[in-house]
Amino acid sequence: MKLKDKKIRILSYESYVNDNGFAMQEWKAIHKGRLWAYYRQLSGREFFAAATVNAEENVVFTVNYRTDIETDMLVEYAGKYYQITRIDDHEGYKTDIDLYCSTNPDQTPEMTEE
């Protein structure tokens, strides 16, 4: 069993029209608060297997099963942002999902708190 002892946020890029009629775009969390997650870096074997298909994955977050997560979202953990590159739902068992992510040090989204 994987101990989910880290707190993360999952961010989505949203477009909307504000009260003044202007188009706005910003990163927002898709959930209230933070989610509990298991965090690990990819093993050497997993890292090189990902590299063979030109994926730059280097970390995995395991969270409770959700249907609202997509690969165009970010994970915020420990002040860093990770781009979700792949989602594994454990053969459809609907217990946990693995979020395979790559680090993106250039990406620092501006957040709005609700």
N, C-alpha and C positions, 0 to 999 in steps of 0.2 A: 504494500500500500504506500502511496506517495503522500507525504505530509504536506498539506497545503498551508504553509506558514508565512508566505509573503503576501503583501498587499499590492495590487495593481489596479490601473484604470485602463479601460479600453475606449479609445477615442475614434470618433467618426467625423469626417469632413462634411459639414452641412451648408447648404445654400438656402437662404430665405429672404423675404422682404421685411425690412424693419418698419417701425411705426411711421417713419417719415417717407416711406415708399422707395427706399434705396435697397438695391440688391446687396446682401451681405453674405460672406462666406467665412466660416470659422470652424475650428476643431471643438467638439463637445464630447463629453463622456456619454456613453450610451446607457449608463446606469447610475443610480444614486450611490454615493460613497465609493468604497473600494471593494474589489473582489479578492477573495483568498485564492492563492495560486501556489502551485509547486513550480519551482524554477530550477533549471539546470542548463549547463552548457553542453553542446553536442560533443559526443566522444569523437576521437580522431577518425574512426571508421565512418561514423555518420557524416562528419564534416567533409571527408573526401568523397563519399558517395553523393552528397549534395553538389559538390563541386563538379562532378562529372556531367551534371545536367545544367551547369551554369547557375545554380542557386547559391546564394551567399548566406545561407542560414547558419547561425551560430549559437542560438539559444532556443529553448523550448519552455513554454509555460503551459501547465496543465491546470484547467479550471473545471468547475462543474459544468455539465452539459447546458448549452445555450444554443438557440437557433438564430440569434440576431448578430452574430459575428461574421464578418466577411474579410477577404484578403486585402481590401483597400483601406483597412483601419490600422491604427497604431496601438501599441501597448506602452503605457508609461510605468516604469518601475525604477525606483531608487534614483529619480531625477534624470533618467535616460529614456529615450524613445526608441522603440523597436518597430519596424515595419513587419506586419504579418504577411508571410509569403505562402504559407500552406496551413491547412486545417485538417487534422486527423480526428475522426469521430469514433475511433475504436470499433470499426466494423458495424456501426449502427446500434450499439448497445445502449446509447443514450445515458451514460453515467458520467463520463468525463470527455473533454476534448483537449487535444494537444494543439497549441498554437506555435508553429515553427516560425521563428522570426529572425530577421537580420538587423544588425545595428546600423543606424544611420546618424552619425555624429553631426552631419550638416543640417539635419532637420530638427528644428526647435519650434514646434507650433505655438502660436499664441492662443492661449486658452481663455475661455470665459467661464466663470463659476456661476452656478445656479443655486 
